[in-house]
């Protein structure tokens, strides 16, 4: 039986700023090297997003 790899990454989509100044929250899933990206349907204030930890503080 082979092992599967799984990664999940959250990030804000810069350049797609909303009228209120917030940025859309995106998700990237990788399973066995196959990547899927999608919107989480949430907006985050840019000043609250921490790039290093990939979370809003």
PyMOL Python script that loads the backbone (N, CA, C, O; Angstrom):
from pymol import cmd

cmd.read_pdbstr("""\
ATOM      1  N   UNK A   1       0.854  -1.178   0.000  1.00  0.00           N
ATOM      2  CA  UNK A   1       0.000   0.000   0.000  1.00  0.00           C
ATOM      3  C   UNK A   1       0.902   1.244   0.000  1.00  0.00           C
ATOM      4  O   UNK A   1       1.829   1.341   0.804  1.00  0.00           O
ATOM      5  N   UNK A   2       0.631   2.177  -0.890  1.00  0.00           N
ATOM      6  CA  UNK A   2       1.442   3.394  -0.965  1.00  0.00           C
ATOM      7  C   UNK A   2       0.865   4.488  -0.074  1.00  0.00           C
ATOM      8  O   UNK A   2      -0.327   4.511   0.233  1.00  0.00           O
ATOM      9  N   UNK A   3       1.748   5.389   0.326  1.00  0.00           N
ATOM     10  CA  UNK A   3       1.330   6.513   1.162  1.00  0.00           C
ATOM     11  C   UNK A   3       0.888   7.668   0.287  1.00  0.00           C
ATOM     12  O   UNK A   3       1.386   7.849  -0.823  1.00  0.00           O
ATOM     13  N   UNK A   4      -0.043   8.438   0.794  1.00  0.00           N
ATOM     14  CA  UNK A   4      -0.507   9.645   0.115  1.00  0.00           C
ATOM     15  C   UNK A   4       0.050  10.861   0.839  1.00  0.00           C
ATOM     16  O   UNK A   4       0.248  10.839   2.053  1.00  0.00           O
ATOM     17  N   UNK A   5       0.300  11.923   0.080  1.00  0.00           N
ATOM     18  CA  UNK A   5       0.721  13.180   0.687  1.00  0.00           C
ATOM     19  C   UNK A   5      -0.439  14.154   0.626  1.00  0.00           C
ATOM     20  O   UNK A   5      -1.257  14.113  -0.293  1.00  0.00           O
ATOM     21  N   UNK A   6      -0.500  15.031   1.617  1.00  0.00           N
ATOM     22  CA  UNK A   6      -1.597  15.982   1.718  1.00  0.00           C
ATOM     23  C   UNK A   6      -1.050  17.286   2.279  1.00  0.00           C
ATOM     24  O   UNK A   6      -0.387  17.290   3.316  1.00  0.00           O
ATOM     25  N   UNK A   7      -1.326  18.398   1.593  1.00  0.00           N
ATOM     26  CA  UNK A   7      -0.939  19.724   2.071  1.00  0.00           C
ATOM     27  C   UNK A   7      -2.126  20.654   1.916  1.00  0.00           C
ATOM     28  O   UNK A   7      -2.920  20.521   0.985  1.00  0.00           O
ATOM     29  N   UNK A   8      -2.237  21.597   2.842  1.00  0.00           N
ATOM     30  CA  UNK A   8      -3.271  22.619   2.743  1.00  0.00           C
ATOM     31  C   UNK A   8      -2.618  23.963   3.039  1.00  0.00           C
ATOM     32  O   UNK A   8      -1.844  24.092   3.987  1.00  0.00           O
ATOM     33  N   UNK A   9      -2.933  24.958   2.224  1.00  0.00           N
ATOM     34  CA  UNK A   9      -2.360  26.291   2.374  1.00  0.00           C
ATOM     35  C   UNK A   9      -3.467  27.322   2.228  1.00  0.00           C
ATOM     36  O   UNK A   9      -4.258  27.267   1.287  1.00  0.00           O
ATOM     37  N   UNK A  10      -3.519  28.251   3.153  1.00  0.00           N
ATOM     38  CA  UNK A  10      -4.448  29.373   3.068  1.00  0.00           C
ATOM     39  C   UNK A  10      -3.648  30.620   2.732  1.00  0.00           C
ATOM     40  O   UNK A  10      -2.547  30.810   3.248  1.00  0.00           O
ATOM     41  N   UNK A  11      -4.193  31.468   1.872  1.00  0.00           N
ATOM     42  CA  UNK A  11      -3.523  32.710   1.507  1.00  0.00           C
ATOM     43  C   UNK A  11      -4.558  33.731   1.074  1.00  0.00           C
ATOM     44  O   UNK A  11      -5.679  33.381   0.704  1.00  0.00           O
ATOM     45  N   UNK A  12      -4.165  35.017   1.124  1.00  0.00           N
ATOM     46  CA  UNK A  12      -5.049  36.070   0.631  1.00  0.00           C
ATOM     47  C   UNK A  12      -4.641  36.396  -0.798  1.00  0.00           C
ATOM     48  O   UNK A  12      -3.458  36.371  -1.137  1.00  0.00           O
ATOM     49  N   UNK A  13      -5.617  36.698  -1.622  1.00  0.00           N
ATOM     50  CA  UNK A  13      -5.385  36.963  -3.041  1.00  0.00           C
ATOM     51  C   UNK A  13      -5.153  38.461  -3.241  1.00  0.00           C
ATOM     52  O   UNK A  13      -6.097  39.238  -3.384  1.00  0.00           O
ATOM     53  N   UNK A  14      -3.884  38.845  -3.248  1.00  0.00           N
ATOM     54  CA  UNK A  14      -3.535  40.250  -3.439  1.00  0.00           C
ATOM     55  C   UNK A  14      -3.866  40.659  -4.863  1.00  0.00           C
ATOM     56  O   UNK A  14      -3.751  39.859  -5.791  1.00  0.00           O
ATOM     57  N   UNK A  15      -4.275  41.901  -5.030  1.00  0.00           N
ATOM     58  CA  UNK A  15      -4.661  42.386  -6.346  1.00  0.00           C
ATOM     59  C   UNK A  15      -6.146  42.228  -6.612  1.00  0.00           C
ATOM     60  O   UNK A  15      -6.647  42.680  -7.641  1.00  0.00           O
ATOM     61  N   UNK A  16      -6.852  41.592  -5.694  1.00  0.00           N
ATOM     62  CA  UNK A  16      -8.304  41.407  -5.829  1.00  0.00           C
ATOM     63  C   UNK A  16      -9.032  42.066  -4.666  1.00  0.00           C
ATOM     64  O   UNK A  16      -9.983  41.510  -4.116  1.00  0.00           O
ATOM     65  N   UNK A  17      -8.579  43.247  -4.303  1.00  0.00           N
ATOM     66  CA  UNK A  17      -9.137  43.956  -3.156  1.00  0.00           C
ATOM     67  C   UNK A  17     -10.602  44.303  -3.385  1.00  0.00           C
ATOM     68  O   UNK A  17     -10.984  44.765  -4.461  1.00  0.00           O
ATOM     69  N   UNK A  18     -11.411  44.076  -2.364  1.00  0.00           N
ATOM     70  CA  UNK A  18     -12.840  44.407  -2.412  1.00  0.00           C
ATOM     71  C   UNK A  18     -13.027  45.903  -2.177  1.00  0.00           C
ATOM     72  O   UNK A  18     -12.075  46.601  -1.828  1.00  0.00           O
ATOM     73  N   UNK A  19     -14.230  46.390  -2.364  1.00  0.00           N
ATOM     74  CA  UNK A  19     -14.534  47.814  -2.172  1.00  0.00           C
ATOM     75  C   UNK A  19     -14.280  48.255  -0.733  1.00  0.00           C
ATOM     76  O   UNK A  19     -13.944  49.414  -0.488  1.00  0.00           O
ATOM     77  N   UNK A  20     -14.441  47.326   0.227  1.00  0.00           N
ATOM     78  CA  UNK A  20     -14.220  47.662   1.637  1.00  0.00           C
ATOM     79  C   UNK A  20     -12.750  47.543   2.049  1.00  0.00           C
ATOM     80  O   UNK A  20     -12.418  47.771   3.213  1.00  0.00           O
ATOM     81  N   UNK A  21     -11.867  47.190   1.109  1.00  0.00           N
ATOM     82  CA  UNK A  21     -10.439  47.078   1.390  1.00  0.00           C
ATOM     83  C   UNK A  21      -9.986  45.691   1.809  1.00  0.00           C
ATOM     84  O   UNK A  21      -8.789  45.462   1.977  1.00  0.00           O
ATOM     85  N   UNK A  22     -10.916  44.763   1.981  1.00  0.00           N
ATOM     86  CA  UNK A  22     -10.575  43.407   2.398  1.00  0.00           C
ATOM     87  C   UNK A  22     -10.100  42.587   1.195  1.00  0.00           C
ATOM     88  O   UNK A  22     -10.388  42.918   0.044  1.00  0.00           O
ATOM     89  N   UNK A  23      -9.369  41.515   1.488  1.00  0.00           N
ATOM     90  CA  UNK A  23      -8.867  40.618   0.451  1.00  0.00           C
ATOM     91  C   UNK A  23      -9.542  39.252   0.571  1.00  0.00           C
ATOM     92  O   UNK A  23      -9.821  38.801   1.682  1.00  0.00           O
ATOM     93  N   UNK A  24      -9.808  38.584  -0.564  1.00  0.00           N
ATOM     94  CA  UNK A  24     -10.441  37.262  -0.506  1.00  0.00           C
ATOM     95  C   UNK A  24      -9.475  36.200   0.037  1.00  0.00           C
ATOM     96  O   UNK A  24      -8.294  36.195  -0.307  1.00  0.00           O
ATOM     97  N   UNK A  25      -9.985  35.313   0.880  1.00  0.00           N
ATOM     98  CA  UNK A  25      -9.202  34.211   1.435  1.00  0.00           C
ATOM     99  C   UNK A  25      -9.310  33.021   0.491  1.00  0.00           C
ATOM    100  O   UNK A  25     -10.408  32.601   0.124  1.00  0.00           O
ATOM    101  N   UNK A  26      -8.160  32.485   0.103  1.00  0.00           N
ATOM    102  CA  UNK A  26      -8.095  31.372  -0.832  1.00  0.00           C
ATOM    103  C   UNK A  26      -7.502  30.150  -0.134  1.00  0.00           C
ATOM    104  O   UNK A  26      -6.839  30.266   0.896  1.00  0.00           O
ATOM    105  N   UNK A  27      -7.754  28.982  -0.712  1.00  0.00           N
ATOM    106  CA  UNK A  27      -7.214  27.730  -0.187  1.00  0.00           C
ATOM    107  C   UNK A  27      -6.584  26.948  -1.337  1.00  0.00           C
ATOM    108  O   UNK A  27      -7.123  26.907  -2.443  1.00  0.00           O
ATOM    109  N   UNK A  28      -5.438  26.331  -1.062  1.00  0.00           N
ATOM    110  CA  UNK A  28      -4.795  25.460  -2.044  1.00  0.00           C
ATOM    111  C   UNK A  28      -4.597  24.089  -1.391  1.00  0.00           C
ATOM    112  O   UNK A  28      -3.895  23.966  -0.387  1.00  0.00           O
ATOM    113  N   UNK A  29      -5.219  23.072  -1.968  1.00  0.00           N
ATOM    114  CA  UNK A  29      -5.081  21.689  -1.501  1.00  0.00           C
ATOM    115  C   UNK A  29      -4.188  20.927  -2.466  1.00  0.00           C
ATOM    116  O   UNK A  29      -4.346  21.027  -3.683  1.00  0.00           O
ATOM    117  N   UNK A  30      -3.253  20.167  -1.919  1.00  0.00           N
ATOM    118  CA  UNK A  30      -2.397  19.317  -2.735  1.00  0.00           C
ATOM    119  C   UNK A  30      -2.487  17.896  -2.194  1.00  0.00           C
ATOM    120  O   UNK A  30      -2.179  17.649  -1.029  1.00  0.00           O
ATOM    121  N   UNK A  31      -2.909  16.971  -3.039  1.00  0.00           N
ATOM    122  CA  UNK A  31      -2.987  15.556  -2.671  1.00  0.00           C
ATOM    123  C   UNK A  31      -2.223  14.772  -3.728  1.00  0.00           C
ATOM    124  O   UNK A  31      -2.585  14.776  -4.904  1.00  0.00           O
ATOM    125  N   UNK A  32      -1.160  14.100  -3.293  1.00  0.00           N
ATOM    126  CA  UNK A  32      -0.305  13.329  -4.202  1.00  0.00           C
ATOM    127  C   UNK A  32       0.153  14.158  -5.403  1.00  0.00           C
ATOM    128  O   UNK A  32       0.201  13.654  -6.525  1.00  0.00           O
ATOM    129  N   UNK A  33       0.487  15.423  -5.171  1.00  0.00           N
ATOM    130  CA  UNK A  33       1.001  16.294  -6.225  1.00  0.00           C
ATOM    131  C   UNK A  33      -0.060  16.953  -7.083  1.00  0.00           C
ATOM    132  O   UNK A  33       0.270  17.795  -7.917  1.00  0.00           O
ATOM    133  N   UNK A  34      -1.315  16.599  -6.907  1.00  0.00           N
ATOM    134  CA  UNK A  34      -2.399  17.215  -7.677  1.00  0.00           C
ATOM    135  C   UNK A  34      -2.943  18.409  -6.898  1.00  0.00           C
ATOM    136  O   UNK A  34      -3.366  18.271  -5.750  1.00  0.00           O
ATOM    137  N   UNK A  35      -2.929  19.584  -7.532  1.00  0.00           N
ATOM    138  CA  UNK A  35      -3.283  20.835  -6.859  1.00  0.00           C
ATOM    139  C   UNK A  35      -4.673  21.291  -7.261  1.00  0.00           C
ATOM    140  O   UNK A  35      -5.046  21.253  -8.434  1.00  0.00           O
ATOM    141  N   UNK A  36      -5.433  21.723  -6.261  1.00  0.00           N
ATOM    142  CA  UNK A  36      -6.739  22.352  -6.477  1.00  0.00           C
ATOM    143  C   UNK A  36      -6.771  23.627  -5.656  1.00  0.00           C
ATOM    144  O   UNK A  36      -6.390  23.626  -4.485  1.00  0.00           O
ATOM    145  N   UNK A  37      -7.227  24.718  -6.265  1.00  0.00           N
ATOM    146  CA  UNK A  37      -7.351  26.000  -5.587  1.00  0.00           C
ATOM    147  C   UNK A  37      -8.797  26.452  -5.629  1.00  0.00           C
ATOM    148  O   UNK A  37      -9.500  26.233  -6.616  1.00  0.00           O
ATOM    149  N   UNK A  38      -9.240  27.090  -4.542  1.00  0.00           N
ATOM    150  CA  UNK A  38     -10.606  27.588  -4.503  1.00  0.00           C
ATOM    151  C   UNK A  38     -10.716  28.702  -3.475  1.00  0.00           C
ATOM    152  O   UNK A  38      -9.867  28.845  -2.595  1.00  0.00           O
ATOM    153  N   UNK A  39     -11.777  29.486  -3.603  1.00  0.00           N
ATOM    154  CA  UNK A  39     -12.051  30.563  -2.662  1.00  0.00           C
ATOM    155  C   UNK A  39     -12.760  29.992  -1.443  1.00  0.00           C
ATOM    156  O   UNK A  39     -13.590  29.091  -1.566  1.00  0.00           O
ATOM    157  N   UNK A  40     -12.433  30.518  -0.269  1.00  0.00           N
ATOM    158  CA  UNK A  40     -13.108  30.116   0.970  1.00  0.00           C
ATOM    159  C   UNK A  40     -14.377  30.931   1.189  1.00  0.00           C
ATOM    160  O   UNK A  40     -15.084  30.724   2.176  1.00  0.00           O
ATOM    161  N   UNK A  41     -14.670  31.854   0.278  1.00  0.00           N
ATOM    162  CA  UNK A  41     -15.854  32.720   0.360  1.00  0.00           C
ATOM    163  C   UNK A  41     -15.820  33.608   1.605  1.00  0.00           C
ATOM    164  O   UNK A  41     -16.863  33.961   2.156  1.00  0.00           O
ATOM    165  N   UNK A  42     -14.606  33.965   2.042  1.00  0.00           N
ATOM    166  CA  UNK A  42     -14.409  34.860   3.175  1.00  0.00           C
ATOM    167  C   UNK A  42     -13.468  35.979   2.758  1.00  0.00           C
ATOM    168  O   UNK A  42     -12.600  35.782   1.907  1.00  0.00           O
ATOM    169  N   UNK A  43     -13.638  37.153   3.356  1.00  0.00           N
ATOM    170  CA  UNK A  43     -12.750  38.287   3.113  1.00  0.00           C
ATOM    171  C   UNK A  43     -12.030  38.632   4.410  1.00  0.00           C
ATOM    172  O   UNK A  43     -12.610  38.561   5.494  1.00  0.00           O
ATOM    173  N   UNK A  44     -10.746  39.011   4.284  1.00  0.00           N
ATOM    174  CA  UNK A  44      -9.903  39.279   5.441  1.00  0.00           C
ATOM    175  C   UNK A  44      -9.294  40.671   5.311  1.00  0.00           C
ATOM    176  O   UNK A  44      -8.848  41.046   4.227  1.00  0.00           O
ATOM    177  N   UNK A  45      -9.268  41.450   6.404  1.00  0.00           N
ATOM    178  CA  UNK A  45      -8.562  42.728   6.358  1.00  0.00           C
ATOM    179  C   UNK A  45      -7.060  42.464   6.174  1.00  0.00           C
ATOM    180  O   UNK A  45      -6.492  41.656   6.908  1.00  0.00           O
ATOM    181  N   UNK A  46      -6.413  43.121   5.218  1.00  0.00           N
ATOM    182  CA  UNK A  46      -4.999  42.846   4.942  1.00  0.00           C
ATOM    183  C   UNK A  46      -4.091  43.029   6.155  1.00  0.00           C
ATOM    184  O   UNK A  46      -3.110  42.300   6.300  1.00  0.00           O
ATOM    185  N   UNK A  47      -4.400  43.984   7.024  1.00  0.00           N
ATOM    186  CA  UNK A  47      -3.523  44.228   8.179  1.00  0.00           C
ATOM    187  C   UNK A  47      -3.598  43.100   9.210  1.00  0.00           C
ATOM    188  O   UNK A  47      -2.713  42.991  10.059  1.00  0.00           O
ATOM    189  N   UNK A  48      -4.628  42.265   9.156  1.00  0.00           N
ATOM    190  CA  UNK A  48      -4.747  41.146  10.088  1.00  0.00           C
ATOM    191  C   UNK A  48      -4.106  39.857   9.567  1.00  0.00           C
ATOM    192  O   UNK A  48      -3.918  38.914  10.337  1.00  0.00           O
ATOM    193  N   UNK A  49      -3.766  39.797   8.273  1.00  0.00           N
ATOM    194  CA  UNK A  49      -3.242  38.564   7.693  1.00  0.00           C
ATOM    195  C   UNK A  49      -1.745  38.445   7.958  1.00  0.00           C
ATOM    196  O   UNK A  49      -0.983  39.356   7.633  1.00  0.00           O
ATOM    197  N   UNK A  50      -1.317  37.324   8.550  1.00  0.00           N
ATOM    198  CA  UNK A  50       0.089  37.035   8.817  1.00  0.00           C
ATOM    199  C   UNK A  50       0.571  36.021   7.782  1.00  0.00           C
ATOM    200  O   UNK A  50       0.144  34.867   7.796  1.00  0.00           O
ATOM    201  N   UNK A  51       1.455  36.447   6.891  1.00  0.00           N
ATOM    202  CA  UNK A  51       1.924  35.594   5.799  1.00  0.00           C
ATOM    203  C   UNK A  51       2.714  34.401   6.331  1.00  0.00           C
ATOM    204  O   UNK A  51       2.563  33.290   5.822  1.00  0.00           O
ATOM    205  N   UNK A  52       3.547  34.609   7.341  1.00  0.00           N
ATOM    206  CA  UNK A  52       4.400  33.531   7.858  1.00  0.00           C
ATOM    207  C   UNK A  52       3.596  32.384   8.458  1.00  0.00           C
ATOM    208  O   UNK A  52       3.942  31.218   8.264  1.00  0.00           O
ATOM    209  N   UNK A  53       2.532  32.700   9.178  1.00  0.00           N
ATOM    210  CA  UNK A  53       1.735  31.642   9.810  1.00  0.00           C
ATOM    211  C   UNK A  53       0.507  31.265   8.990  1.00  0.00           C
ATOM    212  O   UNK A  53      -0.189  30.307   9.326  1.00  0.00           O
ATOM    213  N   UNK A  54       0.235  32.006   7.920  1.00  0.00           N
ATOM    214  CA  UNK A  54      -0.915  31.772   7.039  1.00  0.00           C
ATOM    215  C   UNK A  54      -2.230  31.783   7.813  1.00  0.00           C
ATOM    216  O   UNK A  54      -3.083  30.912   7.647  1.00  0.00           O
ATOM    217  N   UNK A  55      -2.363  32.814   8.674  1.00  0.00           N
ATOM    218  CA  UNK A  55      -3.608  32.961   9.429  1.00  0.00           C
ATOM    219  C   UNK A  55      -3.849  34.422   9.779  1.00  0.00           C
ATOM    220  O   UNK A  55      -2.927  35.237   9.782  1.00  0.00           O
ATOM    221  N   UNK A  56      -5.093  34.731  10.070  1.00  0.00           N
ATOM    222  CA  UNK A  56      -5.456  36.078  10.512  1.00  0.00           C
ATOM    223  C   UNK A  56      -5.280  36.142  12.024  1.00  0.00           C
ATOM    224  O   UNK A  56      -5.631  35.210  12.749  1.00  0.00           O
ATOM    225  N   UNK A  57      -4.729  37.260  12.481  1.00  0.00           N
ATOM    226  CA  UNK A  57      -4.490  37.412  13.925  1.00  0.00           C
ATOM    227  C   UNK A  57      -5.337  38.514  14.499  1.00  0.00           C
ATOM    228  O   UNK A  57      -5.268  38.784  15.698  1.00  0.00           O
TER     229      UNK A  57
END
""", "prot")
cmd.dss("prot")
cmd.show_as("cartoon", "prot")
cmd.util.cbc("prot")
cmd.orient("prot")
